[in-house]
Structure formats: structure tokens, C-alpha cells
């Protein structure tokens, strides 16, 4: 019985963390200067996938990905519009979790006027 209870708590915890990571904003907005960007490839026994990453001097690392939860499917266009050396206000969802290489997801990027 204890094993079943422990498994149930673990499952609820994992599901709860994923819901929190998807729907809770890390901050309403981040004002950041972009220092670099790349497309990171991950390989596994199930195939390969890639992730767009944005590096900043003052806010850390972000990803740019489509998300059903926010009905946001323009990640390639958003990634292409973000330029190195420019300052942006990013609206993000999700949290940094290094163990699984999770990054906050940029769902909106607005260039800051100079």
C-alpha cells in the first residue's frame, strides 16, 4: 500500500510540476540584451529534435518553442526576428530546471527602442 501511495504522490508531483511549468509565468516581463542565439540538437534513441535558444547578458538563457497551452505557433518567425546585440522585452512561461535542460519559453518578444 505504501508503494502505491508513493507512486501516486510521485505521479501527481510530476504532473503538477509540468502544469506549473507550462502555465505560470516566470515573471510578467524580462528586459534583456541578446548576446547570442543558436539551434541546439538533442539526439536520443527515438530520433533527433532541436530547440531554438536565446542567450542574454542579464537574464540567462531562454528557448523559443511553439506551445499549445498558449496557442502560440510562430516560434520560427519569432526566433528569426530576434537579433543579437538588440534589447528586448520578453514575455516567458516556464522555469529553468537544469537537470532536464528546461528553459523558460519566450512567447512574445518586443524590441526595446534605443
N, CA, C and O atoms as a MOPAC input file, in Angstrom:
PM7 MOZYME 1SCF
protein

 N      0.81300 1    -1.19300 1     0.00000 1
 C      0.00000 1     0.00000 1     0.00000 1
 C      0.86600 1     1.27100 1     0.00000 1
 O      0.53400 1     2.25500 1    -0.66000 1
 N      1.97800 1     1.23700 1     0.74600 1
 C      2.86200 1     2.40400 1     0.78400 1
 C      3.50200 1     2.65700 1    -0.57400 1
 O      3.70400 1     3.80800 1    -0.95900 1
 N      3.82000 1     1.59700 1    -1.29800 1
 C      4.42000 1     1.76800 1    -2.62500 1
 C      3.43200 1     2.41800 1    -3.57700 1
 O      3.80500 1     3.27000 1    -4.38300 1
 N      2.17900 1     2.01700 1    -3.48500 1
 C      1.15000 1     2.61000 1    -4.34800 1
 C      0.96400 1     4.08500 1    -3.99600 1
 O      0.85700 1     4.92800 1    -4.88600 1
 N      0.92600 1     4.39000 1    -2.72000 1
 C      0.79000 1     5.78600 1    -2.28800 1
 C      1.98800 1     6.61600 1    -2.73800 1
 O      1.81800 1     7.73800 1    -3.21400 1
 N      3.19400 1     6.07800 1    -2.59200 1
 C      4.39700 1     6.79400 1    -3.02700 1
 C      4.38500 1     7.02400 1    -4.53700 1
 O      4.74900 1     8.10300 1    -5.00500 1
 N      3.97100 1     6.01700 1    -5.29600 1
 C      3.88600 1     6.15800 1    -6.75600 1
 C      2.84900 1     7.20500 1    -7.12900 1
 O      3.08300 1     8.00300 1    -8.03600 1
 N      1.70800 1     7.22000 1    -6.44700 1
 C      0.65300 1     8.20000 1    -6.72700 1
 C      1.13600 1     9.61700 1    -6.42000 1
 O      0.88100 1    10.54000 1    -7.19400 1
 N      1.82700 1     9.79200 1    -5.30500 1
 C      2.37000 1    11.11300 1    -4.94900 1
 C      3.38500 1    11.56200 1    -5.99200 1
 O      3.39300 1    12.73000 1    -6.38200 1
 N      4.23200 1    10.66000 1    -6.44400 1
 C      5.22900 1    10.98700 1    -7.46600 1
 C      4.55900 1    11.40000 1    -8.77100 1
 O      4.95300 1    12.39300 1    -9.38200 1
 N      3.55700 1    10.65000 1    -9.20300 1
 C      2.85200 1    10.96600 1   -10.45000 1
 C      2.15600 1    12.31900 1   -10.35300 1
 O      2.24800 1    13.13500 1   -11.27000 1
 N      1.46200 1    12.55700 1    -9.24800 1
 C      0.78700 1    13.84700 1    -9.06200 1
 C      1.81200 1    14.98400 1    -9.02900 1
 O      1.56700 1    16.05500 1    -9.58300 1
 N      2.95800 1    14.75600 1    -8.38100 1
 C      4.00700 1    15.76900 1    -8.33600 1
 C      4.55700 1    16.09800 1    -9.71000 1
 O      4.75100 1    17.26900 1   -10.03500 1
 N      4.81200 1    15.08100 1   -10.52000 1
 C      5.34600 1    15.30000 1   -11.87400 1
 C      4.32500 1    16.03500 1   -12.73400 1
 O      4.67400 1    16.97900 1   -13.44300 1
 N      3.07500 1    15.61000 1   -12.67400 1
 C      2.02600 1    16.27900 1   -13.45500 1
 C      1.85800 1    17.72300 1   -12.97100 1
 O      1.74500 1    18.64000 1   -13.78500 1
 N      1.84200 1    17.92600 1   -11.65400 1
 C      1.70300 1    19.27000 1   -11.10000 1
 C      2.83500 1    20.18400 1   -11.52100 1
 O      2.60500 1    21.34400 1   -11.86500 1
 N      4.07300 1    19.66400 1   -11.49500 1
 C      5.21700 1    20.47700 1   -11.90900 1
 C      5.10200 1    20.85400 1   -13.37400 1
 O      5.39200 1    21.99500 1   -13.73400 1
 N      4.68600 1    19.92700 1   -14.23100 1
 C      4.55400 1    20.23300 1   -15.65700 1
 C      3.46800 1    21.26800 1   -15.90800 1
 O      3.63900 1    22.14000 1   -16.76000 1
 N      2.36100 1    21.19200 1   -15.19300 1
 C      1.30200 1    22.19700 1   -15.34000 1
 C      1.81300 1    23.55300 1   -14.87400 1
 O      1.60800 1    24.56000 1   -15.55200 1
 N      2.47500 1    23.58600 1   -13.72600 1
 C      3.04700 1    24.83000 1   -13.20300 1
 C      4.06100 1    25.40500 1   -14.17800 1
 O      4.06400 1    26.60900 1   -14.43400 1
 N      4.92600 1    24.55000 1   -14.72800 1
 C      5.97600 1    24.99200 1   -15.64600 1
 C      5.39600 1    25.52100 1   -16.94800 1
 O      6.01500 1    26.36600 1   -17.59500 1
 N      4.22900 1    25.04400 1   -17.34500 1
 C      3.61500 1    25.46200 1   -18.59700 1
 C      2.79600 1    26.73200 1   -18.45400 1
 O      2.81600 1    27.57700 1   -19.34800 1
 N      2.07500 1    26.88700 1   -17.34700 1
 C      1.10100 1    27.97000 1   -17.23600 1
 C      1.51600 1    29.14000 1   -16.35800 1
 O      0.95900 1    30.22900 1   -16.50200 1
 N      2.46600 1    28.95800 1   -15.46000 1
 C      2.83000 1    30.02500 1   -14.53900 1
 C      3.98800 1    30.82900 1   -15.13100 1
 O      5.05100 1    30.26900 1   -15.40100 1
 N      3.79700 1    32.12200 1   -15.33500 1
 C      4.89300 1    32.92100 1   -15.89400 1
 C      6.03700 1    33.04700 1   -14.90300 1
 O      5.82000 1    33.14600 1   -13.69500 1
 N      7.26700 1    33.04200 1   -15.42900 1
 C      8.43100 1    33.21900 1   -14.57700 1
 C      8.46000 1    34.63900 1   -14.05200 1
 O      8.89000 1    34.87800 1   -12.92400 1
 N      8.02000 1    35.55300 1   -14.83400 1
 C      7.94000 1    36.96800 1   -14.49600 1
 C      7.06700 1    37.56400 1   -15.58100 1
 O      7.07900 1    37.07200 1   -16.70900 1
 N      6.30900 1    38.61300 1   -15.27600 1
 C      5.48300 1    39.17900 1   -16.34600 1
 C      6.30000 1    39.55100 1   -17.58700 1
 O      5.87000 1    39.32100 1   -18.71800 1
 N      7.46500 1    40.11900 1   -17.36000 1
 C      8.31800 1    40.51900 1   -18.48100 1
 C      9.77900 1    40.53600 1   -18.04800 1
 O     10.09100 1    40.77200 1   -16.88000 1
 N     10.65900 1    40.28600 1   -18.99500 1
 C     12.10300 1    40.36900 1   -18.77400 1
 C     12.65700 1    41.37700 1   -19.77800 1
 O     12.35600 1    41.27900 1   -20.96800 1
 N     13.44900 1    42.33100 1   -19.33400 1
 C     14.12900 1    43.24800 1   -20.24500 1
 C     15.56900 1    42.76900 1   -20.36100 1
 O     16.32300 1    42.80400 1   -19.38900 1
 N     15.95100 1    42.31900 1   -21.56500 1
 C     17.23500 1    41.64300 1   -21.74300 1
 C     17.92700 1    42.10100 1   -23.02400 1
 O     17.28500 1    42.52100 1   -23.98600 1
 N     19.25100 1    42.00800 1   -23.00500 1
 C     20.05900 1    42.24900 1   -24.19700 1
 C     20.53800 1    40.89800 1   -24.71700 1
 O     21.15900 1    40.13300 1   -23.97900 1
 N     20.25600 1    40.60600 1   -25.96900 1
 C     20.60200 1    39.31800 1   -26.57100 1
 C     22.08500 1    39.31500 1   -26.94500 1
 O     22.56200 1    40.20800 1   -27.64500 1
 N     22.80100 1    38.30200 1   -26.46700 1
 C     24.23100 1    38.18300 1   -26.77100 1
 C     24.51800 1    37.05800 1   -27.76000 1
 O     25.60600 1    36.99700 1   -28.33200 1
 N     23.55000 1    36.17100 1   -27.96400 1
 C     23.75100 1    35.07500 1   -28.91100 1
 C     22.49100 1    34.26300 1   -29.06800 1
 O     21.55100 1    34.38000 1   -28.28200 1
 N     22.48600 1    33.43800 1   -30.09600 1
 C     21.37300 1    32.52600 1   -30.31300 1
 C     21.86000 1    31.34800 1   -31.13200 1
 O     22.78900 1    31.47800 1   -31.93000 1
 N     21.23100 1    30.19500 1   -30.93300 1
 C     21.60100 1    29.01700 1   -31.71100 1
 C     20.45100 1    28.02500 1   -31.73200 1
 O     19.41800 1    28.21100 1   -31.08900 1
 N     20.66900 1    26.98000 1   -32.48600 1
 C     19.70500 1    25.88300 1   -32.55900 1
 C     20.40400 1    24.66200 1   -31.99500 1
 O     21.32200 1    24.12000 1   -32.61200 1
 N     19.97200 1    24.23400 1   -30.83200 1
 C     20.59900 1    23.12200 1   -30.12600 1
 C     19.92500 1    21.80600 1   -30.52500 1
 O     18.69800 1    21.70700 1   -30.51800 1
 N     20.72400 1    20.80600 1   -30.87000 1
 C     20.19300 1    19.49800 1   -31.27300 1
 C     20.31800 1    18.50500 1   -30.12900 1
 O     21.34100 1    18.44400 1   -29.44700 1
 N     19.26100 1    17.73000 1   -29.93200 1
 C     19.26900 1    16.64800 1   -28.94400 1
 C     19.00700 1    15.34600 1   -29.68700 1
 O     18.08600 1    15.25100 1   -30.49800 1
 N     19.82600 1    14.35400 1   -29.40000 1
 C     19.70100 1    13.05800 1   -30.05100 1
 C     19.32700 1    12.00900 1   -29.00800 1
 O     19.86500 1    12.00400 1   -27.90100 1
 N     18.41600 1    11.13500 1   -29.36500 1
 C     18.03300 1    10.04600 1   -28.47700 1
 C     17.73600 1     8.82100 1   -29.31900 1
 O     17.80300 1     8.87300 1   -30.54700 1
 N     17.40800 1     7.72200 1   -28.66500 1
 C     17.09700 1     6.50100 1   -29.40300 1
 C     15.80600 1     6.63400 1   -30.20800 1
 O     15.53200 1     5.81600 1   -31.08600 1
 N     15.00200 1     7.67900 1   -29.90500 1
 C     13.75200 1     7.90800 1   -30.62200 1
 C     13.91200 1     8.89500 1   -31.77000 1
 O     12.93200 1     9.21800 1   -32.44200 1
 N     15.12300 1     9.38000 1   -32.00600 1
 C     15.35700 1    10.32600 1   -33.08900 1
 C     16.01000 1    11.59700 1   -32.58900 1
 O     16.52600 1    11.64900 1   -31.47300 1
 N     15.98200 1    12.61500 1   -33.42000 1
 C     16.59800 1    13.89500 1   -33.09100 1
 C     15.53500 1    14.97700 1   -33.00000 1
 O     14.49400 1    14.90900 1   -33.65400 1
 N     15.81800 1    15.96300 1   -32.18700 1
 C     14.96100 1    17.13700 1   -32.12100 1
 C     15.85600 1    18.34700 1   -31.88200 1
 O     17.00500 1    18.21700 1   -31.45900 1
 N     15.31300 1    19.51100 1   -32.15700 1
 C     16.10800 1    20.71800 1   -31.95100 1
 C     15.32700 1    21.71600 1   -31.11700 1
 O     14.10900 1    21.61800 1   -30.97000 1
 N     16.05700 1    22.67300 1   -30.57700 1
 C     15.45200 1    23.71300 1   -29.75700 1
 C     16.15800 1    25.02900 1   -30.07400 1
 O     17.38700 1    25.10300 1   -30.08300 1
 N     15.35600 1    26.07200 1   -30.33500 1
 C     15.91500 1    27.40300 1   -30.53200 1
 C     16.27000 1    27.97300 1   -29.16100 1
 O     15.44700 1    27.94700 1   -28.24600 1
 N     17.49100 1    28.48900 1   -29.01400 1
 C     17.90400 1    29.07500 1   -27.74300 1
 C     18.36600 1    30.51100 1   -27.94100 1
 O     18.99600 1    30.85600 1   -28.94100 1
 N     18.03200 1    31.33400 1   -26.95200 1
 C     18.41000 1    32.74500 1   -26.93200 1
 C     19.25800 1    32.97300 1   -25.68100 1
 O     18.83800 1    32.63200 1   -24.57500 1
 N     20.44700 1    33.54800 1   -25.85300 1
 C     21.35700 1    33.83400 1   -24.74700 1
 C     21.35400 1    35.33200 1   -24.49200 1
 O     21.41400 1    36.13200 1   -25.42500 1
 N     21.28200 1    35.70500 1   -23.21400 1
 C     21.26200 1    37.12500 1   -22.86800 1
 C     22.35600 1    37.42600 1   -21.84500 1
 O     22.84100 1    36.53600 1   -21.14600 1
 N     22.73100 1    38.70500 1   -21.77500 1
 C     23.77700 1    39.10600 1   -20.82900 1
 C     23.22900 1    39.30600 1   -19.42300 1
 O     23.98900 1    39.26300 1   -18.45500 1
 N     21.92700 1    39.52300 1   -19.29500 1
 C     21.38700 1    39.89900 1   -17.99600 1
 C     20.19200 1    39.07800 1   -17.51600 1
 O     19.70500 1    39.29800 1   -16.40700 1
 N     19.71600 1    38.14400 1   -18.32600 1
 C     18.52000 1    37.38000 1   -17.93500 1
 C     18.69800 1    35.86900 1   -18.03000 1
 O     17.78500 1    35.12400 1   -17.67400 1
 N     19.83700 1    35.40500 1   -18.49400 1
 C     20.03100 1    33.96700 1   -18.63000 1
 C     19.68900 1    33.45300 1   -20.01500 1
 O     19.72100 1    34.20200 1   -20.99200 1
 N     19.36300 1    32.17400 1   -20.09400 1
 C     19.09000 1    31.50700 1   -21.36600 1
 C     17.59700 1    31.20800 1   -21.46000 1
 O     16.95900 1    30.82600 1   -20.47900 1
 N     17.05800 1    31.39000 1   -22.66100 1
 C     15.65300 1    31.10200 1   -22.93700 1
 C     15.55900 1    30.16000 1   -24.13300 1
 O     16.52000 1    29.99700 1   -24.88500 1
 N     14.39500 1    29.54400 1   -24.29700 1
 C     14.11300 1    28.80600 1   -25.52700 1
 C     12.97400 1    29.52000 1   -26.24600 1
 O     12.25100 1    30.31900 1   -25.65100 1
 N     12.82900 1    29.22400 1   -27.51800 1
 C     11.70800 1    29.72500 1   -28.31300 1
 C     11.05600 1    28.49600 1   -28.92800 1
 O     11.63300 1    27.84200 1   -29.79600 1
 N      9.84300 1    28.19000 1   -28.46700 1
 C      9.16200 1    26.97900 1   -28.92500 1
 C      7.66900 1    27.23100 1   -29.07000 1
 O      7.10200 1    28.08300 1   -28.38600 1
 N      7.04000 1    26.48300 1   -29.96800 1
 C      5.58700 1    26.51800 1   -30.08400 1
 C      4.98500 1    25.95700 1   -28.80300 1
 O      5.58600 1    25.11400 1   -28.13800 1
 N      3.79500 1    26.43400 1   -28.46600 1
 C      3.12200 1    25.93000 1   -27.27300 1
 C      1.61700 1    25.90800 1   -27.46200 1
 O      0.99800 1    26.93100 1   -27.75700 1
 N      1.04100 1    24.73000 1   -27.28800 1
 C     -0.41600 1    24.58100 1   -27.35700 1
 C     -1.08700 1    25.31300 1   -26.20800 1
 O     -2.16200 1    25.89000 1   -26.37600 1
 N     -0.46200 1    25.29100 1   -25.05300 1
 C     -1.06900 1    25.87800 1   -23.86000 1
 C     -1.34500 1    27.36900 1   -24.02400 1
 O     -2.28100 1    27.89300 1   -23.42000 1
 N     -0.54700 1    28.05300 1   -24.82700 1
 C     -0.71100 1    29.49100 1   -25.02400 1
 C     -1.13800 1    29.82000 1   -26.45200 1
 O     -1.14000 1    30.97900 1   -26.86500 1
 N     -1.50000 1    28.77300 1   -27.19800 1
 C     -1.96700 1    28.92200 1   -28.58100 1
 C     -0.99200 1    29.79400 1   -29.37000 1
 O     -1.37400 1    30.76900 1   -30.01700 1
 N      0.27000 1    29.40900 1   -29.29300 1
 C      1.35900 1    30.19300 1   -29.85200 1
 C      2.17900 1    29.29500 1   -30.78200 1
 O      2.88500 1    28.40000 1   -30.31900 1
 N      2.08400 1    29.53300 1   -32.09200 1
 C      2.70400 1    28.63300 1   -33.06000 1
 C      3.60200 1    29.35400 1   -34.06700 1
 O      3.70700 1    28.92700 1   -35.21700 1
 N      4.24000 1    30.43000 1   -33.65000 1
 C      5.09500 1    31.21600 1   -34.54100 1
 C      6.54500 1    31.21900 1   -34.07800 1
 O      7.24300 1    32.21900 1   -34.24800 1
 N      7.00800 1    30.11900 1   -33.49600 1
 C      8.34100 1    30.12500 1   -32.88000 1
 C      9.45600 1    30.37600 1   -33.88800 1
 O     10.40000 1    31.10200 1   -33.57700 1
 N      9.37900 1    29.80700 1   -35.07000 1
 C     10.45000 1    30.00900 1   -36.05100 1
 C     10.53400 1    31.47300 1   -36.47900 1
 O     11.62800 1    32.02100 1   -36.61300 1
 N      9.38200 1    32.10400 1   -36.69300 1
 C      9.36100 1    33.52600 1   -37.05800 1
 C      9.86500 1    34.39300 1   -35.90700 1
 O     10.63200 1    35.33100 1   -36.12700 1
 N      9.43900 1    34.08700 1   -34.68600 1
 C      9.87600 1    34.84300 1   -33.51100 1
 C     11.38100 1    34.70700 1   -33.33000 1
 O     12.07100 1    35.69500 1   -33.07900 1
 N     11.89100 1    33.48100 1   -33.45500 1
 C     13.32600 1    33.24800 1   -33.31300 1
 C     14.10600 1    34.01300 1   -34.37400 1
 O     15.12800 1    34.63000 1   -34.07300 1
 N     13.63100 1    33.97500 1   -35.60900 1
 C     14.31600 1    34.66800 1   -36.69600 1
 C     14.33200 1    36.17800 1   -36.54100 1
 O     15.26000 1    36.83900 1   -37.00600 1
 N     13.31000 1    36.73400 1   -35.88900 1
 C     13.22500 1    38.18900 1   -35.72200 1
 C     14.10600 1    38.70800 1   -34.58700 1
 O     14.45700 1    39.88700 1   -34.56800 1
 N     14.46300 1    37.84100 1   -33.64500 1
 C     15.30400 1    38.26800 1   -32.52100 1
 C     16.74700 1    38.37600 1   -33.00300 1
 O     17.29200 1    37.42900 1   -33.57200 1
 N     17.36500 1    39.53800 1   -32.77200 1
 C     18.70400 1    39.79700 1   -33.28300 1
 C     19.70500 1    39.99000 1   -32.15300 1
 O     19.40400 1    40.60300 1   -31.12900 1
 N     20.90100 1    39.45200 1   -32.36200 1
 C     21.98000 1    39.61700 1   -31.39000 1
 C     22.34800 1    41.09400 1   -31.27200 1
 O     22.33900 1    41.82800 1   -32.26000 1
 N     22.67100 1    41.51600 1   -30.05100 1
 C     23.06400 1    42.89800 1   -29.81000 1
 C     21.89500 1    43.84200 1   -29.58100 1
 O     22.09800 1    45.01000 1   -29.25000 1
 N     20.67400 1    43.35100 1   -29.75300 1
 C     19.49400 1    44.18800 1   -29.55000 1
 C     18.87800 1    43.88300 1   -28.18500 1
 O     19.05700 1    42.79500 1   -27.63900 1
 N     18.14500 1    44.86700 1   -27.64100 1
 C     17.46300 1    44.71000 1   -26.35900 1
 C     15.98500 1    44.41800 1   -26.61600 1
 O     15.37000 1    44.99000 1   -27.51600 1
 N     15.43200 1    43.51700 1   -25.80800 1
 C     14.03700 1    43.10400 1   -25.96000 1
 C     13.35300 1    43.02300 1   -24.61300 1
 O     13.99600 1    42.85900 1   -23.57600 1
 N     12.04700 1    43.14100 1   -24.64900 1
 C     11.22100 1    42.77200 1   -23.51000 1
 C     10.59000 1    41.43800 1   -23.88700 1
 O      9.84000 1    41.34800 1   -24.85900 1
 N     10.90200 1    40.39700 1   -23.10500 1
 C     10.40400 1    39.05000 1   -23.35800 1
 C      9.30000 1    38.71000 1   -22.37300 1
 O      9.43100 1    38.95100 1   -21.17300 1
 N      8.22000 1    38.15300 1   -22.87900 1
 C      7.20500 1    37.52700 1   -22.03900 1
 C      7.47700 1    36.03800 1   -22.10800 1
 O      7.52300 1    35.46400 1   -23.19500 1
 N      7.65900 1    35.40400 1   -20.94800 1
 C      8.03200 1    33.99400 1   -20.92500 1
 C      7.11500 1    33.19400 1   -20.01300 1
 O      6.46800 1    33.73200 1   -19.11500 1
 N      7.08200 1    31.90200 1   -20.27100 1
 C      6.41000 1    30.95000 1   -19.40100 1
 C      7.35500 1    29.79500 1   -19.17400 1
 O      8.16100 1    29.45100 1   -20.03900 1
 N      7.24800 1    29.20000 1   -18.00600 1
 C      8.11900 1    28.08500 1   -17.67200 1
 C      9.26700 1    28.55400 1   -16.80200 1
 O      9.45900 1    29.75100 1   -16.58500 1
 N     10.01700 1    27.60100 1   -16.31600 1
 C     11.09800 1    27.87900 1   -15.38700 1
 C     12.35200 1    27.14000 1   -15.80500 1
 O     12.28500 1    26.14600 1   -16.52700 1
 N     13.47400 1    27.61600 1   -15.36000 1
 C     14.76200 1    26.95200 1   -15.62300 1
 C     14.89500 1    25.76400 1   -14.68400 1
 O     14.79300 1    25.90800 1   -13.46600 1
 N     15.12200 1    24.59500 1   -15.25800 1
 C     15.32900 1    23.38100 1   -14.48000 1
 C     16.47600 1    22.63500 1   -15.13300 1
 O     16.28600 1    21.88200 1   -16.08700 1
 N     17.67900 1    22.85800 1   -14.60000 1
 C     18.89900 1    22.36500 1   -15.22700 1
 C     18.99500 1    20.86400 1   -15.37900 1
 O     19.58900 1    20.38500 1   -16.34500 1
 N     18.42300 1    20.10100 1   -14.44800 1
 C     18.51300 1    18.64400 1   -14.50100 1
 C     17.97800 1    18.09500 1   -15.82200 1
 O     18.52400 1    17.13100 1   -16.35900 1
 N     16.91500 1    18.70200 1   -16.34800 1
 C     16.32500 1    18.25400 1   -17.60600 1
 C     16.57200 1    19.21800 1   -18.76500 1
 O     15.96300 1    19.07600 1   -19.82600 1
 N     17.45100 1    20.19000 1   -18.57600 1
 C     17.74200 1    21.21100 1   -19.59300 1
 C     16.48100 1    21.93500 1   -20.04600 1
 O     16.28000 1    22.15500 1   -21.24100 1
 N     15.63700 1    22.30300 1   -19.09500 1
 C     14.44200 1    23.08500 1   -19.38900 1
 C     14.75700 1    24.56000 1   -19.22500 1
 O     15.46200 1    24.96000 1   -18.29800 1
 N     14.22200 1    25.36800 1   -20.14400 1
 C     14.42800 1    26.80300 1   -20.12700 1
 C     13.07900 1    27.50000 1   -20.21100 1
 O     12.13100 1    26.93100 1   -20.75300 1
 N     12.96700 1    28.72900 1   -19.68400 1
 C     11.74000 1    29.49800 1   -19.89600 1
 C     11.52100 1    29.70100 1   -21.39200 1
 O     12.47300 1    29.90300 1   -22.14600 1
 N     10.27000 1    29.64700 1   -21.80900 1
 C      9.91200 1    29.76300 1   -23.22100 1
 C      9.44700 1    31.17500 1   -23.53200 1
 O      8.54700 1    31.69900 1   -22.87500 1
 N     10.06100 1    31.79000 1   -24.53500 1
 C      9.65600 1    33.13000 1   -24.97300 1
 C      8.40400 1    32.99600 1   -25.83500 1
 O      8.42800 1    32.35900 1   -26.88800 1
 N      7.29900 1    33.61100 1   -25.37100 1
 C      6.06000 1    33.58700 1   -26.14900 1
 C      5.77700 1    34.93400 1   -26.81200 1
 O      4.90500 1    35.04100 1   -27.67400 1
 N      6.52800 1    35.96300 1   -26.39800 1
 C      6.39400 1    37.28200 1   -27.02900 1
 C      7.71600 1    38.01200 1   -26.85800 1
 O      8.31000 1    37.99800 1   -25.78000 1
 N      8.17200 1    38.64800 1   -27.92800 1
 C      9.39900 1    39.42900 1   -27.89500 1
 C      9.14000 1    40.79200 1   -28.53400 1
 O      8.73800 1    40.88300 1   -29.69400 1
 N      9.37800 1    41.84200 1   -27.76200 1
 C      9.17600 1    43.19800 1   -28.25100 1
 C     10.51300 1    43.93500 1   -28.14300 1
 O     11.08100 1    44.05100 1   -27.05700 1
 N     11.00700 1    44.43000 1   -29.27800 1
 C     12.29000 1    45.13400 1   -29.25500 1
 C     12.12700 1    46.46200 1   -28.51700 1
 O     11.15800 1    47.19300 1   -28.71700 1
 N     13.11300 1    46.74900 1   -27.65400 1
 C     13.12700 1    47.99400 1   -26.90300 1
 C     13.74200 1    49.07400 1   -27.77500 1
 O     14.81200 1    48.87500 1   -28.35000 1
 N     13.07900 1    50.20600 1   -27.87600 1
 C     13.58100 1    51.32200 1   -28.69200 1
 C     14.85000 1    51.87800 1   -28.07100 1
 O     14.98200 1    51.97800 1   -26.85100 1
 N     15.78100 1    52.23800 1   -28.94800 1
 C     17.05700 1    52.79700 1   -28.47600 1
 C     17.00800 1    54.29600 1   -28.47500 1
 O     17.98800 1    54.94600 1   -28.10900 1

